Amino acid sequence: MDAKTKRGARVRRHARVRKKVSGDAARPRLAVYRSNRHIYAQLIDDRKATTIAQASDREVSGEGKTARAKAVGELIAQRAKHAGIERVVFDRGGRLYHGRVAALAEGAREGGLQI
């Protein structure tokens, strides 16, 4: 994809991150997707190409997008513990580690996940 557009630049950054970040059954990848309105998180085992758990802000309540993102982090941590997972690698999806993406990671840490 071309880096001349904002989306193209993000896709290139994400590809660069994905070269280094990969998940397996013991330490899956916590992939974050952020749209303008919502935020989603998945625990992915890249070796089997399966999603272990997922969460989105459609399932939680909160005042403001950042508060909902933090709640999504806590929810994905709870579902990870239920699946027997304590450690993950963080995939920010080409976004800056800032705002809602950082809030989701902080919520996951508070929920007990090691990132």
Secondary structure, 3 states (H helix, E strand, C coil): CCCCCHHHHHHHHHHHHHHHCCCCCCCCEEEEEECCCCEEEEEEECCCCEEEEEEECCCCCCCCHHHHHHHHHHHHHHHHHHCCCCECEEECCCCCCCCHHHHHHHHHHHCCCEC
